[in-house]
Amino acid sequence: MKPESRQILIECLRRQNAIADSPVPPGWKWWANEARSEQLEFGPRYASGDWFGDVEEHIRVRLRRAIDSLEKGGLLTTHRKHERRLSHIKLTPAGEELAKSLLLQSETEIQNDRDKRTAG
C-alpha cells in the first residue's frame, strides 16, 4: 500500500472517531447540528491543507489519486456537496477495519523505535 493511502485511511479514521465522540451541540445551535449531522452521514470534510498541512502541489495530487484508488477499492466513499468538488470522505466498514489495523501497526512501530532509542 502506498504511503498516501495509509495516510488517508488513518487520518479519516481519526477524524471520524473525533466526530462520533464529539458532544451534540444544543438545539438552538442549528448550524453546528447541521454540520455535525452532515459529517456523520458523509464523513469528515476533506481539504488536503486542513488534513495534512501545507503540502506541495504534487503531494496534493498524489493524495487525491490515493482517494480515488481507495474509493475504487471499496475502502471509502466520497461525497460532493452541491455536486461539485470533493467535500467529504468516509470509510466503508472494510476501510475502517483496515485503517484500525494500520493505525495499530503504526503505533507499534513508533513504540518499537522509542524502545530502541532508550535501550541504546
C-alpha positions in Angstrom: 0.0 0.0 0.0 1.3 3.4 -0.9 2.1 5.8 1.9 -0.5 8.3 0.8 -3.2 5.6 1.0 -2.1 4.8 4.6 -2.2 8.5 5.5 -5.7 9.0 4.1 -7.1 5.9 5.8 -5.6 6.6 9.2 -6.4 10.3 9.2 -10.0 9.6 8.1 -10.4 7.1 10.9 -9.1 9.6 13.4 -11.5 12.3 12.2 -14.5 10.0 12.0 -13.9 8.9 15.6 -13.5 12.6 16.7 -16.8 13.5 15.1 -18.6 10.5 16.6 -17.2 11.3 20.0 -18.0 15.0 19.9 -20.8 16.2 22.1 -24.1 17.0 20.4 -24.5 20.8 20.2 -27.6 22.3 21.9 -30.6 22.5 19.7 -30.5 26.3 19.3 -27.1 26.0 17.5 -28.8 24.6 14.4 -25.8 25.4 12.2 -23.5 23.3 14.4 -26.0 20.4 14.4 -26.3 20.6 10.7 -22.5 20.4 10.2 -22.2 17.5 12.6 -25.1 15.6 11.0 -23.6 16.1 7.6 -20.2 14.8 8.7 -21.8 11.8 10.5 -23.6 10.9 7.3 -21.0 11.7 4.6 -17.7 11.5 6.6 -15.3 14.3 7.7 -15.0 17.3 5.5 -11.9 16.9 3.3 -9.3 19.5 2.3 -5.7 18.4 1.9 -4.4 21.5 3.6 -6.7 21.0 6.7 -5.8 17.3 6.9 -2.1 17.4 6.1 -1.0 21.0 6.4 0.7 22.9 3.7 1.7 20.4 1.1 3.3 20.9 -2.3 1.1 20.5 -5.4 2.5 17.2 -6.4 1.8 15.7 -3.0 -1.8 17.1 -3.0 -2.3 15.4 -6.4 -0.9 12.1 -5.0 -3.3 12.3 -2.1 -6.2 12.9 -4.4 -5.2 10.0 -6.6 -5.0 7.8 -3.4 -8.5 8.8 -2.5 -9.7 7.8 -6.0 -7.9 4.5 -5.7 -9.3 3.7 -2.2 -12.8 4.5 -3.4 -12.4 2.2 -6.4 -11.1 -0.5 -4.0 -14.2 -0.1 -1.8 -12.4 1.2 1.2 -14.0 4.6 1.3 -16.8 6.7 -0.2 -16.7 10.3 -1.4 -19.3 13.0 -1.4 -19.5 16.1 -3.4 -21.6 18.8 -1.8 -23.8 20.6 -4.4 -22.4 18.0 -6.9 -19.2 20.0 -7.3 -15.8 19.4 -5.7 -15.0 16.6 -3.4 -16.2 17.7 0.1 -16.3 14.6 2.3 -14.8 11.2 2.5 -16.0 8.3 4.7 -14.5 4.9 5.4 -16.6 1.9 4.4 -16.7 -1.0 7.0 -13.8 -2.7 5.2 -11.9 0.6 5.1 -12.5 1.2 8.8 -11.1 -2.3 9.7 -8.0 -1.8 7.5 -7.5 1.7 9.0 -7.7 0.3 12.5 -5.1 -2.3 11.8 -2.8 0.3 10.0 -3.1 2.6 13.0 -2.3 -0.2 15.4 0.7 -1.2 13.2 1.9 2.4 13.0 1.6 2.9 16.8 3.5 -0.3 17.4 6.3 0.8 15.0 6.6 4.1 16.9 6.8 2.4 20.2 9.4 0.0 18.9 11.5 2.9 17.7 11.2 4.6 21.1 12.3 1.4 22.8 15.3 1.1 20.6 16.4 4.7 21.3 16.0 4.4 25.1 17.8 1.0 25.2 20.8 2.1 23.2 
